Amino acid sequence: MAKGRRKKHEEDHVDESWLIPYADILTLLLALFIVLFASSSVDVKKFQMISQSFNSVLGGGTGVMEYPSPVPPESMKDGEVEEGSKKETSGLGKQDRQELSEMQKNISKYIEKNNLQGKVQTALNGEGLLLRIRDNVLFDSGVAEIRPEEIRSAREISRLLEMDRPRNIIISGHTDNVPIKNANFDSNFELSAMRAVNFMKVILENKNLDPRLFSAKGYGEYQPVASNRTSIGKARNRRVEILILPQGEKEMNGKQAG
């Protein structure tokens, strides 16, 4: 009799083991919708909060969403640079930032007054005040000498560098990633360096500038500001830059020179 009751009790008990995989599926679906929602309108802070919740739901371990930005670094296009990540002013002291910001305003006024908007752009970054000039403003393709008709533009740009408190200035040349090999240059390094030097020579025709505060560098294609996969990106990468350093940098270099 007892055996019969036990058998009947086992038959009445429903197997609920299917609930475990069902709950897992629901959890994964919820996580999927969270990811889809986050991807549709990315807000960095919200994305990080969502990613933390997502990883907690899946067990609290390190998950695929744990990246410092919404796009994993390895998924970025070849040569692509996030300008925001390089152009922060956090590397500048408060006084330097204020002084360079004021200088940027004055330079912007000069640029507008002399119709140089299409030739020179300015930006503050963690190193100092940057003036950027597209290479086609000054140079023909594959050539390091400034076009004769643009010498005047270069001289006008030199007046932007006249300051009450002189600072160290670095002029750098940059190219896209298209290889170059002609009678004059074996590499983009050489082309970019000679463009920087030749541009600096014209700048220093301005006798109000101190040559001891200037230096020239060539970076070739190795400091792009855009993807080299498009013609627009390549055009942005072909440039000459003038970096005006903070006052503290001038003083430090002056001490080293002494």
N, C-alpha and C positions, 0 to 999 in steps of 0.2 A: 504494500500500500504506500509506504514511504517512497519507494522507488518510483512509483507512478506519479506521486505529487512532484518529485524533483524533476522528472522528465517534463511534466506540464509547465513548471516554472521556467525551465530553460527555453521552452518553446515560446512562452509569453515574453521573454526578454528580447528586445529589438537590438540588433547590431548597429551601434552608432559610430563605428570607426570611420565611416565616410565623412563625418563632420570635420575631421582634422584637415584633409586635403581641400575640402570645400572652403574652410576658413582661410587657408593659405591662399587660395585663388582670389577670394574677396580682398585680402590684404594687398596682393600684387596688383589687382585691378585698381584699387584705391591709390596705390603708389603711382601707377601709370597715369591716372588722371591728374594727379598732382604735378607730375613731370610735364605733361602736355600743357597744363594751365600755366606753369612757370615759364615754359618755352615760348608761349604766345606773347607774353609781355614781360621782358626780363627787367626786374629791379634787383640790383645786386644784394641789398640787405635782405629783401624778402626771399630771394633765391637761397641765400645762405641759411635762413631760418627754416625754409622748406626742406633743404637738403639734410639739415640736422634731424628734423622730424622723420624724414624718410629713412635715414640710416638707423634711427632709434627703432622704428617700426620693424625693420629687417634684422634687428638683433643687436644694435648698438655698436657694431664694428665699423672699421673703415670701409666706406662704400665708394661706388663709382662716381658719386656726385660730390665728393670731397675735393673740390678745386678752389683755389683762391679767387677765380673769376668764373663766370658762367660758361666760358669756352675753354676746354682743356688745352694747354699749350701745344700738345702734339698735333691738334687738329687745325691749327692755324695754317694758312696758306704759306707757301714757300716765300721767304723774304718779307712777309707781312709784319708790320710793326704797329703795335698799339701806341699811338702818340701820347695818349693820356698817361700811359705807364712811365713814359720817359720825360714828360714835360712838367711834372709837378715841381712846385717851388719850395718843397719842404726842406731841400738841402741848403736854402738860403737863410741867413739870420734875419731877424725882423727889420733891423735898420737897413741891411743890404736890399731886402725885398722892397722896402719903401722907396729907397733911393733909385733903384733900377726901374721900379714901376713909374716913378715920376719922369725918369729919363725916357722911358718908352713912350709916355704921353707926348713929350716934347719932340721926339723923333717922328712919331706918327703925324704930328702937326706939320713938321718939315716935309715929310713924304707927301702929304696931301697938298701943301702949298706949291710944291715943285712938280706935281703930277707924276710922282714915282710909285703910285699905288700898284701899278701893274708890274713893277720891277722888284720891289722890296717888301717883304713881310717881316713883322716883328713878333716875338714871343718870349715870355719869361720861362725859364726852366730851372732845374736844380743847380745848374752851373753858373747861370748869369742871364744876361739879356742877349737874345739871339736875333740876328738879322739874316734873313734867308733870301738869296737871289737865284732865280732859275738860270741854268747855264745858257739857255738859248737867248737870254737877254744880252749876254756878253760875248759868247763864243760861237763859232761855227762848229758843226759836228766833227769830233775827232781832232780839233785844233786847240792849242793851249794859249795862243795869242788873242788878246781882246780885239774884237773888230774895231777898226779905226773910227767908225761912226758911233761906237759906244764908249769911247774914251771919256767923252764929256759926262756921260751918265756915271761912270766910275768916279770921276772927280766930284760930282755932286754928292755921291754916296760918302765920299771921304769927309765931307763937311758935317755929316751926321756924327762923326767920331770926335769932333772937337768938343772937349769937356772942360769944365772948370777944375774938376778933380780927375786928372788923367788916370786911366786904368789899363791893366794888361789886356791885350786884344789878340785873339787867335783867329786867323783866317784859314778855313779848311775847304778843300775841294772834294766833291763826291760824284760818283757816276752811277749808272744803272749796271746790271749784271751782264750786259752784252760784251763778249770778249773783244779786245782791240789789239791789233798788231799791224802797225804800219811802219813807214820809214822813220818816224819820229819816236814812237812809243811801243814798247813791248807789252805793256799791261795798263790796266785802268789805274793802278797805283801811281804810275809815272805821270799819266795824263792829269789825274786829279791834283797831284802835288805841284806840277808845273802851272796849272791854272791858278792855284792858290798863290804861288809865288809871283806870277805875272800880274795878278790882280792886286796883290800887296804892293808891288812896285809902283803902280799907278796911284794907289791910295797914298803912298808916302811921298808923292810929289807935293802933297799939301804940307807946307813947311810949319804949319801949326801943330803937326803931329810929331810925337817923339818915336823914332824908329826903334829905340831900345825896348819899347813896350809891346812890340809886334812880333808875332811868330806865325809861320805857315805850316800847314799839315796837309797830307793827302791820304784819304781813307779809301779810295777806290770805290768798290761797290759794297763795302762791308758795314756801312751804317745807313741802311735804307730807312726811309720814313713811310714807305708804301710798298705794296706788293709789286714785284717785277713781272708779274704775269700779265699785266695790261699795259697798253701804251701810255695811258694816263699815269699809272703808277711809276713807270720808268721815267716819264717826264718830271715827276715830282722828285725822284731820286737824283736826277742830274742837276746839281746845284752847287753854289758857293755859299758858305756861311761865315758870318762874322760874329764871334762870341765875345761879348764885353763882360769881363770877369768882375766879381764884387771887389770893393775897395780893399777888403782884407786880403784877397789873393795878391793884389799888387804889392801890398806891404810885406807879405810873406816872401814873395819872390825877390823883392828888393833887399830883404835881409839876407837871403841866400846868395844873391849876387855880390853883396858886400863881403 
